[in-house]
Amino acid sequence: QVQLVESGGGLVQAGDSLRLSCAASGRTFSSYAMGWFRQAPGKEREFVAAISWSGYTTYYADSVRGRFTISRDNAKNTVYLQMSSLKPEDTAVYYCAAGKGPPSGWRYEYDYWGQGTQVTVSS
């Protein structure tokens, strides 16, 4: 069992940066691929970024590539999402997720989910 708690969300202006954190419980964190997803009001949950258990492999949605960076610190059981050049369309609840398979943009590959943190970008 893995429990995930996101933090770092907030209200920012377009062009600002923000770093989200996701703290995981359990001693097996380093064996899980991790992903970030987001869901805006009235929209489906969509993939943002994913990282392999080692941190060597990362994937990004086209909409965030070059602006967002996913990373992890297995010693701290934490995965991060550094977001820069934020846009109003980045406004959403951001969720982190853990899965035993390879890093994936497919939400059903993930077994555990956090409760989410709200990111609001004003224009």
N, CA, C and O of each residue as an XYZ file, in Angstrom:
492
protein
N       0.838     -1.186      0.000
C       0.000      0.000      0.000
C       0.881      1.247      0.000
O       1.867      1.327      0.733
N       0.511      2.206     -0.826
C       1.235      3.467     -0.917
C       0.229      4.592     -0.735
O      -0.809      4.614     -1.397
N       0.528      5.512      0.143
C      -0.302      6.699      0.323
C       0.453      7.909     -0.198
O       1.641      8.082      0.074
N      -0.252      8.742     -0.950
C       0.360      9.883     -1.612
C      -0.315     11.169     -1.158
O      -1.541     11.248     -1.081
N       0.502     12.173     -0.860
C      -0.029     13.470     -0.436
C       0.653     14.565     -1.244
O       1.866     14.755     -1.157
N      -0.139     15.277     -2.027
C       0.383     16.370     -2.838
C       0.376     17.674     -2.041
O      -0.432     17.860     -1.131
N       1.291     18.567     -2.401
C       1.328     19.898     -1.808
C       1.980     20.849     -2.791
O       2.576     20.429     -3.783
N       1.857     22.144     -2.499
C       2.542     23.145     -3.309
C       1.660     23.906     -4.279
O       2.118     24.832     -4.948
N       0.393     23.519     -4.356
C      -0.501     24.233     -5.254
C      -0.791     25.634     -4.743
O      -0.435     25.982     -3.618
N      -1.446     26.440     -5.587
C      -1.800     27.787     -5.182
C      -2.269     28.621     -6.344
O      -2.492     28.122     -7.447
N      -2.414     29.902     -6.077
C      -2.842     30.869     -7.083
C      -1.633     31.668     -7.537
O      -0.964     32.310     -6.727
N      -1.354     31.627     -8.834
C      -0.224     32.361     -9.389
C      -0.676     33.107    -10.638
O      -1.783     32.904    -11.137
N       0.194     33.966    -11.127
C      -0.099     34.702    -12.359
C       0.545     34.011    -13.545
O       1.507     33.257    -13.396
N       0.010     34.272    -14.709
C       0.588     33.718    -15.926
C       2.064     34.105    -16.022
O       2.435     35.254    -15.780
N       2.891     33.134    -16.376
C       4.322     33.361    -16.479
C       5.098     32.983    -15.230
O       6.322     32.864    -15.268
N       4.391     32.792    -14.123
C       5.045     32.432    -12.870
C       5.455     30.957    -12.865
O       5.126     30.190    -13.770
N       6.179     30.598    -11.818
C       6.594     29.217    -11.605
C       6.013     28.697    -10.304
O       5.655     29.464     -9.410
N       5.927     27.381    -10.217
C       5.399     26.724     -9.023
C       5.976     25.325     -8.976
O       6.159     24.693    -10.017
N       6.265     24.831     -7.780
C       6.744     23.464     -7.645
C       5.783     22.661     -6.792
O       5.500     23.015     -5.647
N       5.294     21.595     -7.352
C       4.447     20.673     -6.622
C       5.296     19.541     -6.052
O       6.284     19.117     -6.651
N       4.886     19.068     -4.889
C       5.540     17.920     -4.268
C       4.503     16.842     -4.004
O       3.323     17.127     -3.796
N       4.957     15.619     -4.016
C       4.097     14.488     -3.694
C       4.894     13.575     -2.765
O       5.858     12.934     -3.184
N       4.486     13.528     -1.516
C       5.163     12.697     -0.524
C       4.467     11.350     -0.429
O       3.242     11.272     -0.328
N       5.264     10.295     -0.463
C       4.724      8.939     -0.432
C       5.100      8.229      0.859
O       6.199      8.395      1.389
N       4.167      7.442      1.343
C       4.463      6.607      2.497
C       4.929      5.244      2.011
O       4.711      4.888      0.853
N       5.559      4.491      2.878
C       5.960      3.141      2.510
C       7.408      3.043      2.104
O       8.003      4.002      1.612
N       7.966      1.862      2.319
C       9.383      1.656      2.041
C       9.649      1.266      0.604
O      10.804      1.154      0.195
N       8.585      1.054     -0.177
C       8.779      0.573     -1.539
C       8.599      1.664     -2.581
O       8.409      1.374     -3.762
N       8.659      2.909     -2.149
C       8.447      4.030     -3.075
C       9.379      3.925     -4.262
O       8.960      4.165     -5.395
N      10.631      3.572     -4.031
C      11.622      3.572     -5.106
C      11.347      2.517     -6.167
O      11.989      2.523     -7.218
N      10.414      1.617     -5.917
C      10.098      0.589     -6.906
C       8.931      0.978     -7.807
O       8.562      0.220     -8.704
N       8.349      2.149     -7.577
C       7.189      2.587     -8.333
C       7.549      3.653     -9.362
O       8.330      4.564     -9.085
N       6.972      3.526    -10.543
C       6.950      4.655    -11.465
C       5.942      5.665    -10.925
O       4.951      5.292    -10.297
N       6.201      6.927    -11.173
C       5.327      7.978    -10.668
C       4.838      8.845    -11.816
O       5.537      9.065    -12.805
N       3.629      9.325    -11.654
C       3.070     10.191    -12.683
C       2.341     11.376    -12.076
O       1.873     11.334    -10.939
N       2.262     12.419    -12.862
C       1.423     13.574    -12.525
C       0.325     13.680    -13.583
O       0.579     13.586    -14.783
N      -0.888     13.877    -13.103
C      -2.043     14.094    -13.964
C      -2.743     15.356    -13.490
O      -2.478     15.851    -12.394
N      -3.630     15.869    -14.316
C      -4.402     17.041    -13.900
C      -5.814     16.946    -14.448
O      -6.078     16.288    -15.455
N      -6.704     17.623    -13.754
C      -8.096     17.621    -14.171
C      -8.679     19.008    -13.973
O      -8.738     19.523    -12.857
N      -9.103     19.594    -15.063
C      -9.769     20.890    -15.028
C     -11.275     20.669    -14.925
O     -11.770     19.604    -15.294
N     -12.010     21.668    -14.427
C     -13.461     21.510    -14.290
C     -14.122     21.131    -15.604
O     -13.896     21.773    -16.630
N     -14.936     20.092    -15.569
C     -15.664     19.669    -16.744
C     -14.857     18.914    -17.772
O     -15.351     18.618    -18.860
N     -13.607     18.599    -17.432
C     -12.746     17.893    -18.386
C     -12.269     16.572    -17.808
O     -12.330     16.336    -16.601
N     -11.786     15.708    -18.715
C     -11.221     14.431    -18.290
C      -9.864     14.667    -17.604
O      -9.178     15.660    -17.850
N      -9.517     13.722    -16.747
C      -8.184     13.764    -16.149
C      -7.171     13.472    -17.252
O      -7.334     12.516    -18.010
N      -6.135     14.286    -17.340
C      -5.167     14.124    -18.411
C      -3.747     13.981    -17.870
O      -3.401     14.477    -16.798
N      -2.958     13.290    -18.653
C      -1.564     13.041    -18.305
C      -0.742     14.325    -18.409
O      -0.942     15.136    -19.313
N       0.185     14.491    -17.467
C       1.096     15.623    -17.486
C       2.533     15.148    -17.657
O       3.220     15.561    -18.591
N       2.990     14.273    -16.748
C       4.380     13.829    -16.788
C       4.513     12.524    -16.017
O       3.700     12.221    -15.143
N       5.543     11.757    -16.348
C       5.803     10.503    -15.649
C       7.305     10.295    -15.536
O       8.087     10.833    -16.319
N       7.688      9.500    -14.542
C       9.108      9.243    -14.306
C       9.280      7.799    -13.854
O       8.462      7.270    -13.101
N      10.337      7.177    -14.316
C      10.604      5.796    -13.943
C      11.076      5.714    -12.495
O      11.384      6.728    -11.868
N      11.125      4.485    -11.976
C      11.515      4.307    -10.580
C      12.917      4.850    -10.320
O      13.201      5.341     -9.227
N      13.791      4.764    -11.315
C      15.178      5.219    -11.143
C      15.330      6.714    -11.346
O      16.309      7.319    -10.909
N      14.352      7.300    -12.010
C      14.456      8.717    -12.352
C      15.141      8.978    -13.676
O      15.223     10.127    -14.112
N      15.632      7.936    -14.323
C      16.384      8.133    -15.561
C      15.496      8.373    -16.771
O      15.931      8.974    -17.753
N      14.260      7.909    -16.705
C      13.346      8.043    -17.840
C      12.175      8.924    -17.459
O      11.532      8.719    -16.429
N      11.909      9.905    -18.300
C      10.780     10.798    -18.069
C       9.967     10.959    -19.351
O      10.487     10.826    -20.459
N       8.694     11.245    -19.174
C       7.788     11.486    -20.296
C       6.940     12.712    -19.974
O       6.633     12.986    -18.814
N       6.575     13.432    -21.010
C       5.772     14.632    -20.830
C       4.668     14.711    -21.870
O       4.810     14.244    -23.000
N       3.569     15.314    -21.453
C       2.544     15.657    -22.429
C       3.073     16.785    -23.304
O       3.876     17.605    -22.859
N       2.622     16.819    -24.535
C       3.090     17.854    -25.458
C       2.791     19.254    -24.925
O       3.543     20.197    -25.169
N       1.697     19.371    -24.205
C       1.260     20.696    -23.743
C       2.174     21.286    -22.671
O       2.146     22.492    -22.427
N       2.987     20.438    -22.028
C       3.841     20.940    -20.945
C       5.323     20.742    -21.214
O       6.164     21.257    -20.477
N       5.646     20.001    -22.264
C       7.059     19.716    -22.533
C       7.816     21.019    -22.743
O       7.388     21.900    -23.489
N       8.961     21.115    -22.057
C       9.768     22.331    -22.132
C       9.433     23.349    -21.059
O      10.206     24.278    -20.826
N       8.289     23.188    -20.400
C       7.898     24.105    -19.327
C       7.881     23.416    -17.963
O       8.178     24.043    -16.946
N       7.539     22.145    -17.940
C       7.439     21.376    -16.696
C       8.577     20.364    -16.624
O       9.037     19.847    -17.642
N       9.021     20.093    -15.397
C      10.052     19.087    -15.178
C       9.649     18.188    -14.009
O       9.368     18.669    -12.912
N       9.626     16.905    -14.252
C       9.346     15.936    -13.192
C      10.656     15.372    -12.671
O      11.582     15.113    -13.440
N      10.727     15.184    -11.374
C      11.923     14.607    -10.770
C      11.506     13.857     -9.507
O      10.370     13.970     -9.046
N      12.434     13.100     -8.965
C      12.121     12.367     -7.741
C      13.356     12.254     -6.871
O      14.490     12.289     -7.350
N      13.103     12.118     -5.579
C      14.155     11.895     -4.600
C      13.736     10.664     -3.816
O      12.917     10.759     -2.902
N      14.285      9.522     -4.161
C      13.865      8.282     -3.516
C      14.261      8.228     -2.044
O      13.627      7.525     -1.258
N      15.295      8.959     -1.669
C      15.689      8.996     -0.253
C      14.654      9.728      0.585
O      14.528      9.485      1.785
N      13.911     10.627     -0.058
C      12.885     11.404      0.640
C      11.473     10.925      0.316
O      10.491     11.507      0.778
N      11.379      9.857     -0.484
C      10.050      9.352     -0.881
C       9.183     10.451     -1.475
O       7.999     10.556     -1.156
N       9.769     11.259     -2.328
C       9.048     12.415     -2.861
C       9.283     12.551     -4.362
O      10.388     12.337     -4.861
N       8.223     12.908     -5.056
C       8.315     13.242     -6.472
C       7.874     14.694     -6.622
O       6.989     15.163     -5.905
N       8.498     15.393     -7.557
C       8.265     16.810     -7.745
C       7.776     17.085     -9.165
O       8.020     16.321    -10.099
N       7.081     18.201     -9.282
C       6.737     18.717    -10.595
C       7.045     20.212    -10.575
O       6.316     21.009     -9.984
N       8.137     20.565    -11.230
C       8.516     21.974    -11.355
C       7.804     22.543    -12.580
O       7.985     22.061    -13.698
N       7.006     23.560    -12.354
C       6.222     24.156    -13.433
C       6.676     25.597    -13.645
O       6.743     26.380    -12.697
N       6.980     25.937    -14.872
C       7.388     27.293    -15.186
C       6.576     27.800    -16.373
O       5.892     27.037    -17.055
N       6.672     29.106    -16.599
C       5.912     29.741    -17.689
C       4.453     29.291    -17.671
O       3.891     28.911    -18.698
N       3.863     29.342    -16.503
C       2.500     28.853    -16.351
C       1.513     29.672    -17.166
O       1.671     30.881    -17.337
N       0.494     28.985    -17.664
C      -0.542     29.587    -18.479
C      -1.902     29.374    -17.815
O      -2.061     28.438    -17.031
N      -2.865     30.209    -18.110
C      -4.207     29.999    -17.541
C      -4.761     28.610    -17.836
O      -5.504     28.056    -17.026
N      -4.410     28.047    -18.981
C      -4.909     26.709    -19.317
C      -4.253     25.601    -18.500
O      -4.647     24.440    -18.606
N      -3.261     25.945    -17.690
C      -2.679     24.967    -16.757
C      -3.505     24.846    -15.479
O      -3.225     23.992    -14.636
N      -4.508     25.687    -15.334
C      -5.355     25.646    -14.156
C      -6.068     24.311    -14.059
O      -6.749     23.890    -14.994
N      -5.907     23.645    -12.921
C      -6.494     22.315    -12.724
C      -6.152     21.826    -11.325
O      -5.349     22.432    -10.616
N      -6.773     20.728    -10.944
C      -6.328     19.980     -9.778
C      -5.270     18.997    -10.267
O      -5.495     18.248    -11.218
N      -4.129     19.009     -9.613
C      -3.013     18.158    -10.010
C      -2.913     16.979     -9.048
O      -2.928     17.139     -7.827
N      -2.810     15.796     -9.638
C      -2.744     14.555     -8.887
C      -1.436     13.835     -9.160
O      -0.963     13.815    -10.297
N      -0.848     13.243     -8.132
C       0.252     12.332     -8.384
C      -0.254     10.898     -8.239
O      -1.240     10.629     -7.553
N       0.440     10.008     -8.893
C       0.012      8.615     -8.925
C       1.233      7.711     -8.951
O       2.295      8.098     -9.437
N       1.071      6.496     -8.421
C       2.150      5.521     -8.370
C       1.704      4.232     -9.031
O       0.571      3.785     -8.850
N       2.605      3.640     -9.799
C       2.284      2.398    -10.481
C       3.473      1.476    -10.549
O       4.612      1.941    -10.604
N       3.235      0.161    -10.546
C       4.309     -0.828    -10.559
C       4.876     -1.043    -11.952
O       5.978     -1.574    -12.092
N       4.156     -0.647    -12.965
C       4.638     -0.853    -14.319
C       5.598      0.243    -14.746
O       6.023      1.052    -13.921
N       5.941      0.278    -16.016
C       6.812      1.342    -16.528
C       6.076      2.677    -16.500
O       4.847      2.697    -16.443
N       6.802      3.791    -16.539
C       6.131      5.092    -16.550
C       5.217      5.199    -17.765
O       5.581      4.802    -18.872
N       4.045      5.733    -17.543
C       3.024      5.693    -18.579
C       2.158      6.936    -18.538
O       1.980      7.562    -17.493
N       1.628      7.275    -19.689
C       0.659      8.358    -19.775
C      -0.769      7.866    -19.661
O      -1.711      8.652    -19.756
N      -0.932      6.585    -19.462
C      -2.245      5.951    -19.383
C      -2.666      5.857    -17.935
O      -2.022      5.129    -17.180
N      -3.681      6.531    -17.506
C      -4.040      6.646    -16.105
C      -4.334      5.305    -15.464
O      -4.142      5.145    -14.259
N      -4.796      4.341    -16.240
C      -5.181      3.051    -15.663
C      -3.972      2.166    -15.371
O      -4.129      1.060    -14.853
N      -2.778      2.635    -15.694
C      -1.559      1.920    -15.328
C      -1.156      2.190    -13.887
O      -0.261      1.532    -13.358
N      -1.808      3.149    -13.251
C      -1.425      3.568    -11.914
C      -2.375      2.986    -10.867
O      -3.591      2.939    -11.050
N      -1.777      2.549     -9.776
C      -2.529      1.851     -8.741
C      -2.949      2.748     -7.579
O      -3.969      2.505     -6.934
N      -2.162      3.776     -7.320
C      -2.414      4.618     -6.146
C      -2.442      6.081     -6.577
O      -1.690      6.507     -7.454
N      -3.333      6.837     -5.934
C      -3.530      8.238     -6.274
C      -3.598      9.090     -5.022
O      -4.097      8.660     -3.982
N      -3.084     10.313     -5.141
C      -3.256     11.274     -4.076
C      -4.592     11.985     -4.194
O      -5.379     11.705     -5.098
N      -4.838     12.901     -3.277
C      -6.108     13.630     -3.236
C      -6.097     14.852     -4.141
O      -7.152     15.411     -4.441
N      -4.930     15.267     -4.571
C      -4.849     16.395     -5.487
C      -4.543     17.712     -4.806
O      -4.820     17.901     -3.621
N      -3.963     18.623     -5.580
C      -3.695     19.979     -5.114
C      -4.100     20.944     -6.226
O      -3.818     20.704     -7.399
N      -4.753     22.019     -5.854
C      -5.298     22.965     -6.834
C      -4.225     23.942     -7.297
O      -3.518     24.542     -6.488
N      -4.121     24.088     -8.593
C      -3.271     25.111     -9.198
C      -4.169     26.024    -10.022
O      -4.902     25.567    -10.900
N      -4.104     27.305     -9.731
C      -4.890     28.288    -10.463
C      -3.959     29.344    -11.024
O      -3.189     29.961    -10.289
N      -4.033     29.548    -12.331
C      -3.173     30.515    -13.004
C      -4.057     31.620    -13.554
O      -4.913     31.379    -14.405
N      -3.845     32.821    -13.067
C      -4.640     33.956    -13.529
C      -3.945     34.660    -14.688
O      -2.718     34.666    -14.778
N      -4.722     35.236    -15.549
C      -4.156     35.900    -16.730
C      -3.855     37.366    -16.437
O      -3.374     38.084    -17.313
